[in-house]
Amino acid sequence: MRIGLAYNEKPDATSASDAYAEWDDPSTIDAVEQALSLFGTVVRLEADEFFPQKLSLAHPDIVFNMAGDCTARAASRTSPRCVSI
């Protein structure tokens, strides 16, 4: 089974801004990928402006969405909408 992993990776912790509060550290993303890999092949899908194209090319059987808010739009709301198409 191909498992898509939709995520937002926190940029380097150089600012004290809450803009990326819902985004995940690389270690968290790695841990989730490792756990999901017990059930199939994991394909990372960063929830950015190219998420719909990445999703289309990846052909996952299922998508695990852990994406948080983006600056211009909420990825946690956009990702499921793209997946259901």
N, C-alpha and C positions, 0 to 999 in steps of 0.2 A: 504494500500500500504506500502511496505517495502522500505525505503529510506536509501541507504548506504551513509555515510558521510566520504569521504576520506580526511584525514588531516595529518599534521605534527605538533605536539605540541612542542613549544619552551622549551628547558630545562631551569632550573633555570638560571636567569640572573647573572651568576657568571663571565662570560667573556665578554670582549668588542668586541669580534670577530663578523664579519659580516657573519660567516658561517651559522647562523640560521636566517638571516634577513627575509627570505620569510616564515618562519614558524610562526605559530599563538600562541598567548597567550591562556591559558586555558579559560579565560573569553570570548574570541572571539569564540572559538569552542563551548562553552556552549550556547552562544547567537544564533549561526547559527543552532545548534541542536534544540533549543527551537522554532525558527521560522519555521524550516522544520517540526517539530512535529505537526503543524497545518494541515498538509497534509497526515500524516501517521506515522508509527512507524519508528523511526530513529535507525539505527545500525551504531555505530562508527567503522570505519575501518582505523586504523592508517597505513599510507603509509610507511611501513618499508619493510624489506626483506621478511616478511611473508605476505605481502599484497595479493598476488594471492591466497594463501590458505584461508585467512580470507574472501576474496570475495567469493570464492567457497563455503565456509560453510555458509555464511550469506544469500545467495540467494535473494539479493535485486532486486526490480523491476526497480529501477533507482538509479544512483549514482551521488551525488553532490560532485564534486572534488574541494577541496580548498587546496590540497597538494602543497607544494613548493618544492624547490630543496633539494635533499638528498646530502650527501657528495660524494658518489661514482657515483650516477646516478640521473637524474632528475625525481622525483616522479610525477611531473605534466605531464611528458611525458609518464611515465611507467603506471600510473594508468589508463588512457584512453585505452591504448593498452590492458591491462588485462581485462578491462570491455568489450571491443568489442569482446573478444574471445568467 
